[in-house]
Amino acid sequence: MPAQGNPAPHRLFWLLNAVFTLFVLGSSLWLCLAIWVQQPLGVIGSYVLITLWLLLACGALGIYFSRHLISRGADTILYILAFLFSLLWYFSLDARQDRDWNPEVSRILSYEQQGDLVTLHNVRNFNWRPDGSYVERWESRSYDLNKITGVNVITSYWMGPHIAHTLVSFDFADQKPLTFSIEIRKEKNEEFSAIGGFFRKYELSLVAADERDIIYTRTNTRGEQVYFFPVNMPQAQAQALFKEYLAKADDLAQQPKWYNTLTSNCTTLVFDMVQAVSQKPLPTDYRLFASGYLPNYMYDLQALDQNWDLRTWYAKAHVNPRVKEFVQVSSEQYSALIREGLPTAQTE
């Protein structure tokens, strides 16, 4: 009976082939998307660059699967070096403050603080019209953090039930509510792309705004489906959360940062701030990434009033039916409408 050869080297050869193939396919897909989003050589030049890279990747795989060990080794080193060079290009892309910004995010939030008294500058209070036009208006507003009476989480859906934009609104005993929104900082004539959000396409922006501005534009101007959830949060924690937003404003003013669709977005950053002020660690959950299900996560944590089940919460929290008939309302009227029929946020 003939002797059997040692199968270990043969298996190792195919394992290395599989690992290198996955590396080439994954890295090429990532890099081609990055070039497509960034367009470092303009539209035509970038498409040429993508084509050349795909030819390099196909050549790398073709040579790697040949039997010539020297060719395979040289080609592997060449591909890895080329990819490392592309990483140097990508991570050298710096977020900036000096672009031609869309008016909605053209100003940077700043503040002055004396103890618990805070004066915010560049609070947005645009007067939006149903056709999408607006009257631009920026204000300074003063708040006593001891007068916080409630915290509300707002989810706005524009692309189905799985993904939502998350906003946080603070109620005050002696002042109109103030809403914070972490958004992409769009340039003029720039549109949002979820794919672009993975590849350093947009800087981060922190907007502080009147509810009549930042929620109305979603319900009545853009036609997004908006849900308003008063949450249970002790006042000390609510004050700490407000201060976390102030710290985020400082951070972005000093060093602009990139938005990331998955890891640094309107929901994950809010979660990080809430986690920082929470009295106990909050569980990481897939619903922090599938942000449309954030209310379900809050309900499971008992941050929402448990007297209603989740189905009732969604029905009661839906803002659009309460405001769709109102073309022009005051800030106070709009804030009252979106809270109509909802339990009061608990800060005890």
Secondary structure, DSSP 8 states (H G I E B T S, - for coil): ------SHHHHHHHHHHHHHHHHHHHHHHHHHHHHHHH-TTHHHHHHHHHHHHHHHHHHHHHHHTSS-HHHHHHHHHHHHHHHHHHHHHHHT----S-S-B-GGG-S--EEEEETTEEEEEEEE--EE-TTS-EE--EEEEEEEGGGEEEEEEEEEESSSSS-EEEEEEEEESSS--EEEEEEEE-BTT----TTGGGTT--EEEEEEE-HHHHTHIIIIIS--EEEEEEE---HHHHHHHHHHHHHHHHHHHHS--B-BTTTBSTTHHHHHHHHHH-SS-----GGGTSGGGHHHHHHHTT-S-TTS-HHHHHHHHB-HHHHTT-SS--HHHHHHHHTTT-------
